[in-house]
Amino acid sequence: MSAEEHRRLETIAVHAGHAADPATGAVNPPIYLTTTFARDSEGNLPHGYIYARSDNPTRRELEHALAALEGGETAIAFASGMAATAAVFQSMLPGEHVVAPQDAYYGTAKLLRDVMAGWGLASTFVDMTDLHAVAAAVRPETRLIWIETPSNPALAVTDIARVAEIAHAAGARCVCDNTWATPVLQRPLALGCDLVMHSTTKYLGGHSDLTGGALVSPADDEWAARLRLLQGLGGAVPSAFDCWLLMRGIRSLPWRMRGHCENAAAVAGFLSAHAAVETVHYPGLAFDPGHAVAARQMAEFGGMLAVEVKGGAEAALAVVRRVRLFTRATSLGGPESLIEHRASVEGPESRTPPGLLRLSIGLEHSVDLIEDLDQALVDATGR
Ligand SMILES: Cc1ncc(COP(=O)(O)O)c(C=O)c1O
């Protein structure tokens, strides 16, 4: 193994896609703001690029960085996480079947139910923490099992290696949405998955300033080629500027994740002992139902947590109204801590407990975050 192949993730994150520009020596790569590429006098394309929807040098650099980060052979970048997810389902055929988590990200479940069902792709939603339920949901026409772990918003932990085994025994592929864990904390390809999906809008971008998605494949095979075709023909591609911003975000990802994990562990510990709190969902807590599996397959436990406040929706919304440092906003993975009452956001179809608040723990000082939550909880509930 060469020294380059042996490099650790911090080093890969800093250097992948960041060679000095051969034309100028610029240490940071240029942003190629062009939609088209010139042919030579013979009509050839000397650099291999033809049109920005099909490919763009900034996007190609990003895709190299994403593949290196996830330990895959090839990566395909999209304009959002949902665009990446849609390409996976569009690569399947009518009559095929998907097994997905019952608490999958709201958009993933809605896409399967409200869009893909209409073109003949059937789906079954199961509790992915129950391996018997996963195996029982598999049908002869099942071609894909979709994992999301830790899940959004209840932080359920799925045993990736075991579910990948169930998928492969059934002749199906296994895809993992690794958005919440990131490649820093969890390596789905090494655990047997056939594809990793990311909303790069979150931790990979890391600054709440871009929207993006990615698929990372362990092989540049026929399926990867089909997904790349869907990228170019579907056209949900990221702008060159967003690709560049994402590469910048990736450089600090491993170090940012340390801060997110450290802060989230401190906040989860504090909340789990608070009189106003019913339950804390955080796989780092020893009593969390997902702790044992998470400890096996994650390096650390992540920056996301959910808290159920005593008193249900009314009390939870009262807490949200009273925070001063947390920002009331959807999304996650940025430097600023966010709080959200998920059931309100998800609407009447939501399966989320009414008293649940989802917290994206940012990079502020954990003591300031804890003080803010404490004053909001005490003021809202009197406990
Ligand atoms: C786990 C997970 N997957 C996918 C998505 C969708 O990503 P995007 O908003 O970039 O389309 C989200 C967004 O919150 C998410 O949390």
The ligand as a Gaussian input file, in Angstrom:
#p B3LYP/6-31G(d) Opt

LIG

0 1
 C      -31.139000      12.051000       6.564000
 C      -31.505000      12.955000       5.437000
 N      -31.532000      12.479000       4.189000
 C      -31.855000      13.255000       3.145000
 C      -32.208000      14.584000       3.303000
 C      -32.578000      15.420000       2.109000
 O      -31.526000      16.240000       1.734000
 P      -31.690000      17.642000       0.952000
 O      -32.488000      18.561000       1.840000
 O      -30.297000      18.081000       0.680000
 O      -32.451000      17.350000      -0.311000
 C      -32.200000      15.126000       4.604000
 C      -32.597000      16.520000       4.818000
 O      -32.844000      16.931000       5.920000
 C      -31.831000      14.292000       5.685000
 O      -31.799000      14.758000       6.951000

